């Protein structure tokens, strides 16, 4: 039982080399679902980032 918990803990912490790539894929999928839910285009996000940097520089 204790060994199973350690294996599951190791699985969920992503200690292997592919863990970062897996986290990136999961993050992108969630971001795409949120964009679809809120009806946001990629161009809207790019314009928001541009406006943010312009306001920071001014």
Secondary structure, 3 states (H helix, E strand, C coil): CHHHHHHHHHHHHCCCCCHHHHHHHHHHHHHHHHHHHHCCCHHHHHHHHHHHHHHHHC
